[in-house]
Amino acid sequence: MADVETSSQVETVSMTTPITFRHSKESDRRVLRRLAELDSARPFHGPVVLAEHDGRAIAAVSLDEHRAIADPFTPTAEVVELLWSWASQARAA
């Protein structure tokens, strides 16, 4: 479990539910734009792989732009690392 600081309280986030990696679809544009805004980043253009936890997008990587975005209020460092690995394998297949 990881502690995530929000405002003046500390929230414990548990990653016990599965994390799903998948290629994004056209219908994910709004979700990806929101994720980019949370991360203070530009939205992606082109193919993207997405990580979802409990039905919510928490991280994504752009296959064309070679950069990642993630929810800064969720511990995602390991998720992003795994997402890069999954994206590399998916590209090679």
Secondary structure, 3 states (H helix, E strand, C coil): CEEEEECCEEEEECCCCCEEEEECCHHHHHHHHHHHHHCCCCCCCCCEEEEEECCEEEEEEECCCCCEEECCCCCCHHHHHHHHHHHHHHHHC
